[in-house]
């Protein structure tokens, strides 16, 4: 399953989709935007749509900066939901029994 470009075998990995989240300008700007929006309106819905919304390391980052939701293609939804739940548990100080390999 998955997008035609993935099933075709031309792209062997979805690594090119992963958001670079290690202190680069884009991640810093995203964090600032969320903080400023929430300073104006606490319940402001902020999310991301696209394949980054289904990428495990990106989901962890989005949870950390406080996005309300992520949206991704259907074949990535099960893993995205699992990683989002794991991020929520880790935030509460609980460790999930099993973790999705994000490497």
TIVO-2410 file (N, C-alpha, C; in nm, 3 decimals):
# residues 103
REC num residu      c1      c2      c3 atome chaine
REC   1      X   0.084  -0.118   0.000     N      A
REC   1      X   0.000   0.000   0.000    CA      A
REC   1      X   0.088   0.124   0.000     C      A
REC   2      X   0.025   0.234  -0.022     N      A
REC   2      X   0.096   0.360  -0.021    CA      A
REC   2      X   0.089   0.429  -0.154     C      A
REC   3      X   0.146   0.547  -0.163     N      A
REC   3      X   0.143   0.624  -0.285    CA      A
REC   3      X   0.212   0.549  -0.400     C      A
REC   4      X   0.170   0.576  -0.522     N      A
REC   4      X   0.225   0.509  -0.640    CA      A
REC   4      X   0.376   0.528  -0.650     C      A
REC   5      X   0.424   0.646  -0.614     N      A
REC   5      X   0.568   0.670  -0.623    CA      A
REC   5      X   0.645   0.583  -0.526     C      A
REC   6      X   0.582   0.541  -0.417     N      A
REC   6      X   0.647   0.453  -0.321    CA      A
REC   6      X   0.636   0.308  -0.365     C      A
REC   7      X   0.518   0.269  -0.409     N      A
REC   7      X   0.495   0.131  -0.452    CA      A
REC   7      X   0.576   0.096  -0.576     C      A
REC   8      X   0.606   0.195  -0.658     N      A
REC   8      X   0.678   0.169  -0.783    CA      A
REC   8      X   0.821   0.122  -0.760     C      A
REC   9      X   0.873   0.144  -0.641     N      A
REC   9      X   1.010   0.104  -0.610    CA      A
REC   9      X   1.113   0.209  -0.646     C      A
REC  10      X   1.070   0.316  -0.709     N      A
REC  10      X   1.165   0.422  -0.744    CA      A
REC  10      X   1.219   0.493  -0.621     C      A
REC  11      X   1.137   0.495  -0.519     N      A
REC  11      X   1.180   0.553  -0.392    CA      A
REC  11      X   1.179   0.439  -0.292     C      A
REC  12      X   1.296   0.401  -0.243     N      A
REC  12      X   1.304   0.285  -0.155    CA      A
REC  12      X   1.282   0.321  -0.009     C      A
REC  13      X   1.280   0.447   0.023     N      A
REC  13      X   1.266   0.490   0.161    CA      A
REC  13      X   1.189   0.620   0.165     C      A
REC  14      X   1.125   0.645   0.276     N      A
REC  14      X   1.055   0.771   0.295    CA      A
REC  14      X   1.142   0.870   0.372     C      A
REC  15      X   1.272   0.842   0.386     N      A
REC  15      X   1.361   0.928   0.463    CA      A
REC  15      X   1.364   1.071   0.409     C      A
REC  16      X   1.346   1.088   0.279     N      A
REC  16      X   1.351   1.224   0.224    CA      A
REC  16      X   1.235   1.309   0.272     C      A
REC  17      X   1.136   1.246   0.332     N      A
REC  17      X   1.017   1.318   0.379    CA      A
REC  17      X   1.038   1.371   0.520     C      A
REC  18      X   1.128   1.310   0.595     N      A
REC  18      X   1.148   1.348   0.735    CA      A
REC  18      X   1.186   1.495   0.748     C      A
REC  19      X   1.119   1.562   0.837     N      A
REC  19      X   1.148   1.702   0.864    CA      A
REC  19      X   1.278   1.711   0.941     C      A
REC  20      X   1.366   1.798   0.899     N      A
REC  20      X   1.489   1.818   0.975    CA      A
REC  20      X   1.454   1.897   1.099     C      A
REC  21      X   1.473   1.836   1.216     N      A
REC  21      X   1.420   1.896   1.340    CA      A
REC  21      X   1.527   1.927   1.443     C      A
REC  22      X   1.651   1.931   1.404     N      A
REC  22      X   1.757   1.950   1.501    CA      A
REC  22      X   1.807   2.094   1.505     C      A
REC  23      X   1.720   2.185   1.547     N      A
REC  23      X   1.760   2.323   1.568    CA      A
REC  23      X   1.781   2.405   1.443     C      A
REC  24      X   1.729   2.359   1.330     N      A
REC  24      X   1.745   2.441   1.211    CA      A
REC  24      X   1.642   2.554   1.212     C      A
REC  25      X   1.655   2.645   1.118     N      A
REC  25      X   1.569   2.763   1.118    CA      A
REC  25      X   1.421   2.729   1.102     C      A
REC  26      X   1.389   2.626   1.021     N      A
REC  26      X   1.249   2.591   1.003    CA      A
REC  26      X   1.185   2.544   1.132     C      A
REC  27      X   1.255   2.460   1.208     N      A
REC  27      X   1.197   2.411   1.333    CA      A
REC  27      X   1.186   2.522   1.435     C      A
REC  28      X   1.281   2.611   1.437     N      A
REC  28      X   1.277   2.725   1.530    CA      A
REC  28      X   1.159   2.816   1.495     C      A
REC  29      X   1.139   2.841   1.366     N      A
REC  29      X   1.026   2.924   1.323    CA      A
REC  29      X   0.893   2.858   1.355     C      A
REC  30      X   0.884   2.726   1.336     N      A
REC  30      X   0.759   2.656   1.369    CA      A
REC  30      X   0.729   2.669   1.518     C      A
REC  31      X   0.830   2.648   1.600     N      A
REC  31      X   0.811   2.659   1.745    CA      A
REC  31      X   0.766   2.800   1.783     C      A
REC  32      X   0.831   2.901   1.726     N      A
REC  32      X   0.794   3.040   1.756    CA      A
REC  32      X   0.651   3.070   1.712     C      A
REC  33      X   0.614   3.022   1.594     N      A
REC  33      X   0.479   3.048   1.542    CA      A
REC  33      X   0.372   2.988   1.633     C      A
REC  34      X   0.396   2.865   1.678     N      A
REC  34      X   0.299   2.800   1.767    CA      A
REC  34      X   0.288   2.877   1.899     C      A
REC  35      X   0.400   2.914   1.956     N      A
REC  35      X   0.399   2.988   2.083    CA      A
REC  35      X   0.327   3.122   2.069     C      A
REC  36      X   0.354   3.194   1.960     N      A
REC  36      X   0.290   3.324   1.940    CA      A
REC  36      X   0.140   3.310   1.914     C      A
REC  37      X   0.102   3.210   1.838     N      A
REC  37      X  -0.041   3.188   1.812    CA      A
REC  37      X  -0.115   3.153   1.941     C      A
REC  38      X  -0.056   3.065   2.020     N      A
REC  38      X  -0.119   3.023   2.145    CA      A
REC  38      X  -0.120   3.135   2.249     C      A
REC  39      X  -0.027   3.228   2.239     N      A
REC  39      X  -0.028   3.344   2.330    CA      A
REC  39      X  -0.150   3.432   2.301     C      A
REC  40      X  -0.193   3.433   2.175     N      A
REC  40      X  -0.309   3.512   2.137    CA      A
REC  40      X  -0.440   3.439   2.163     C      A
REC  41      X  -0.438   3.306   2.139     N      A
REC  41      X  -0.559   3.226   2.154    CA      A
REC  41      X  -0.518   3.085   2.196     C      A
REC  42      X  -0.540   3.050   2.323     N      A
REC  42      X  -0.492   2.923   2.377    CA      A
REC  42      X  -0.541   2.800   2.301     C      A
REC  43      X  -0.666   2.802   2.256     N      A
REC  43      X  -0.722   2.683   2.191    CA      A
REC  43      X  -0.715   2.689   2.038     C      A
REC  44      X  -0.624   2.769   1.985     N      A
REC  44      X  -0.604   2.782   1.841    CA      A
REC  44      X  -0.557   2.648   1.785     C      A
REC  45      X  -0.629   2.592   1.687     N      A
REC  45      X  -0.590   2.465   1.625    CA      A
REC  45      X  -0.477   2.489   1.526     C      A
REC  46      X  -0.367   2.420   1.548     N      A
REC  46      X  -0.250   2.431   1.460    CA      A
REC  46      X  -0.208   2.290   1.425     C      A
REC  47      X  -0.189   2.264   1.297     N      A
REC  47      X  -0.150   2.130   1.255    CA      A
REC  47      X  -0.064   2.132   1.131     C      A
REC  48      X  -0.029   2.014   1.088     N      A
REC  48      X   0.051   1.999   0.967    CA      A
REC  48      X  -0.015   1.891   0.881     C      A
REC  49      X  -0.010   1.912   0.752     N      A
REC  49      X  -0.069   1.820   0.657    CA      A
REC  49      X   0.038   1.781   0.556     C      A
REC  50      X   0.045   1.655   0.525     N      A
REC  50      X   0.142   1.607   0.427    CA      A
REC  50      X   0.214   1.487   0.483     C      A
REC  51      X   0.307   1.436   0.408     N      A
REC  51      X   0.377   1.316   0.450    CA      A
REC  51      X   0.459   1.336   0.578     C      A
REC  52      X   0.500   1.459   0.608     N      A
REC  52      X   0.569   1.483   0.735    CA      A
REC  52      X   0.478   1.450   0.852     C      A
REC  53      X   0.348   1.462   0.831     N      A
REC  53      X   0.251   1.431   0.936    CA      A
REC  53      X   0.247   1.284   0.972     C      A
REC  54      X   0.309   1.198   0.893     N      A
REC  54      X   0.313   1.056   0.922    CA      A
REC  54      X   0.452   1.005   0.953     C      A
REC  55      X   0.549   1.094   0.960     N      A
REC  55      X   0.687   1.056   0.985    CA      A
REC  55      X   0.713   1.054   1.136     C      A
REC  56      X   0.752   0.938   1.193     N      A
REC  56      X   0.765   0.928   1.339    CA      A
REC  56      X   0.851   1.035   1.406     C      A
REC  57      X   0.974   1.065   1.361     N      A
REC  57      X   1.050   1.171   1.429    CA      A
REC  57      X   0.982   1.307   1.418     C      A
REC  58      X   0.920   1.333   1.304     N      A
REC  58      X   0.850   1.461   1.287    CA      A
REC  58      X   0.730   1.469   1.381     C      A
REC  59      X   0.657   1.360   1.397     N      A
REC  59      X   0.541   1.358   1.486    CA      A
REC  59      X   0.585   1.388   1.629     C      A
REC  60      X   0.696   1.330   1.671     N      A
REC  60      X   0.747   1.357   1.805    CA      A
REC  60      X   0.779   1.506   1.821     C      A
REC  61      X   0.840   1.565   1.720     N      A
REC  61      X   0.870   1.708   1.723    CA      A
REC  61      X   0.742   1.791   1.728     C      A
REC  62      X   0.643   1.755   1.644     N      A
REC  62      X   0.517   1.830   1.640    CA      A
REC  62      X   0.447   1.824   1.775     C      A
REC  63      X   0.453   1.709   1.840     N      A
REC  63      X   0.393   1.697   1.973    CA      A
REC  63      X   0.467   1.788   2.072     C      A
REC  64      X   0.599   1.785   2.064     N      A
REC  64      X   0.682   1.865   2.155    CA      A
REC  64      X   0.651   2.014   2.145     C      A
REC  65      X   0.628   2.064   2.022     N      A
REC  65      X   0.601   2.208   2.008    CA      A
REC  65      X   0.453   2.241   2.025     C      A
REC  66      X   0.369   2.137   2.041     N      A
REC  66      X   0.230   2.161   2.077    CA      A
REC  66      X   0.130   2.171   1.962     C      A
REC  67      X   0.159   2.108   1.849     N      A
REC  67      X   0.059   2.109   1.742    CA      A
REC  67      X  -0.066   2.034   1.785     C      A
REC  68      X  -0.179   2.075   1.733     N      A
REC  68      X  -0.307   2.013   1.769    CA      A
REC  68      X  -0.328   1.882   1.695     C      A
REC  69      X  -0.278   1.872   1.573     N      A
REC  69      X  -0.302   1.753   1.492    CA      A
REC  69      X  -0.198   1.741   1.381     C      A
REC  70      X  -0.191   1.621   1.327     N      A
REC  70      X  -0.114   1.597   1.205    CA      A
REC  70      X  -0.208   1.525   1.109     C      A
REC  71      X  -0.182   1.543   0.983     N      A
REC  71      X  -0.261   1.477   0.879    CA      A
REC  71      X  -0.163   1.416   0.780     C      A
REC  72      X  -0.191   1.292   0.738     N      A
REC  72      X  -0.100   1.225   0.646    CA      A
REC  72      X  -0.180   1.128   0.560     C      A
REC  73      X  -0.112   1.063   0.467     N      A
REC  73      X  -0.179   0.968   0.379    CA      A
REC  73      X  -0.225   0.847   0.460     C      A
REC  74      X  -0.327   0.780   0.409     N      A
REC  74      X  -0.393   0.672   0.482    CA      A
REC  74      X  -0.299   0.560   0.524     C      A
REC  75      X  -0.204   0.525   0.440     N      A
REC  75      X  -0.118   0.412   0.476    CA      A
REC  75      X  -0.024   0.445   0.591     C      A
REC  76      X  -0.009   0.571   0.624     N      A
REC  76      X   0.079   0.610   0.735    CA      A
REC  76      X   0.002   0.634   0.866     C      A
REC  77      X  -0.131   0.635   0.860     N      A
REC  77      X  -0.212   0.667   0.978    CA      A
REC  77      X  -0.188   0.575   1.096     C      A
REC  78      X  -0.186   0.441   1.080     N      A
REC  78      X  -0.167   0.356   1.199    CA      A
REC  78      X  -0.037   0.386   1.275     C      A
REC  79      X   0.072   0.398   1.204     N      A
REC  79      X   0.200   0.428   1.270    CA      A
REC  79      X   0.198   0.569   1.330     C      A
REC  80      X   0.135   0.664   1.260     N      A
REC  80      X   0.128   0.801   1.311    CA      A
REC  80      X   0.051   0.806   1.442     C      A
REC  81      X  -0.059   0.733   1.451     N      A
REC  81      X  -0.138   0.730   1.575    CA      A
REC  81      X  -0.058   0.669   1.689     C      A
REC  82      X   0.015   0.562   1.659     N      A
REC  82      X   0.095   0.497   1.761    CA      A
REC  82      X   0.205   0.590   1.813     C      A
REC  83      X   0.276   0.655   1.723     N      A
REC  83      X   0.384   0.745   1.764    CA      A
REC  83      X   0.329   0.864   1.842     C      A
REC  84      X   0.213   0.916   1.801     N      A
REC  84      X   0.152   1.028   1.874    CA      A
REC  84      X   0.115   0.985   2.016     C      A
REC  85      X   0.062   0.864   2.031     N      A
REC  85      X   0.027   0.813   2.164    CA      A
REC  85      X   0.153   0.795   2.249     C      A
REC  86      X   0.260   0.744   2.186     N      A
REC  86      X   0.385   0.727   2.260    CA      A
REC  86      X   0.441   0.861   2.306     C      A
REC  87      X   0.432   0.962   2.221     N      A
REC  87      X   0.481   1.096   2.258    CA      A
REC  87      X   0.401   1.151   2.376     C      A
REC  88      X   0.270   1.128   2.375     N      A
REC  88      X   0.186   1.175   2.485    CA      A
REC  88      X   0.222   1.104   2.615     C      A
REC  89      X   0.247   0.972   2.608     N      A
REC  89      X   0.286   0.897   2.727    CA      A
REC  89      X   0.421   0.945   2.780     C      A
REC  90      X   0.515   0.967   2.691     N      A
REC  90      X   0.647   1.014   2.733    CA      A
REC  90      X   0.638   1.151   2.799     C      A
REC  91      X   0.549   1.236   2.749     N      A
REC  91      X   0.530   1.368   2.808    CA      A
REC  91      X   0.481   1.356   2.952     C      A
REC  92      X   0.399   1.255   2.978     N      A
REC  92      X   0.347   1.233   3.113    CA      A
REC  92      X   0.447   1.160   3.202     C      A
REC  93      X   0.561   1.124   3.146     N      A
REC  93      X   0.662   1.054   3.224    CA      A
REC  93      X   0.646   0.904   3.224     C      A
REC  94      X   0.558   0.853   3.139     N      A
REC  94      X   0.536   0.709   3.130    CA      A
REC  94      X   0.608   0.657   3.006     C      A
REC  95      X   0.663   0.540   3.015     N      A
REC  95      X   0.728   0.479   2.900    CA      A
REC  95      X   0.632   0.379   2.836     C      A
REC  96      X   0.611   0.389   2.705     N      A
REC  96      X   0.527   0.289   2.638    CA      A
REC  96      X   0.594   0.152   2.643     C      A
REC  97      X   0.512   0.047   2.642     N      A
REC  97      X   0.567  -0.089   2.648    CA      A
REC  97      X   0.652  -0.120   2.525     C      A
REC  98      X   0.605  -0.081   2.408     N      A
REC  98      X   0.679  -0.101   2.285    CA      A
REC  98      X   0.690   0.030   2.213     C      A
REC  99      X   0.802   0.052   2.148     N      A
REC  99      X   0.822   0.177   2.075    CA      A
REC  99      X   0.839   0.148   1.926     C      A
REC 100      X   0.791   0.240   1.846     N      A
REC 100      X   0.811   0.231   1.702    CA      A
REC 100      X   0.954   0.271   1.672     C      A
REC 101      X   1.022   0.191   1.591     N      A
REC 101      X   1.159   0.223   1.551    CA      A
REC 101      X   1.154   0.342   1.457     C      A
REC 102      X   1.213   0.453   1.499     N      A
REC 102      X   1.210   0.574   1.417    CA      A
REC 102      X   1.336   0.592   1.335     C      A
REC 103      X   1.424   0.493   1.335     N      A
REC 103      X   1.548   0.504   1.259    CA      A
REC 103      X   1.526   0.478   1.112     C      A
***
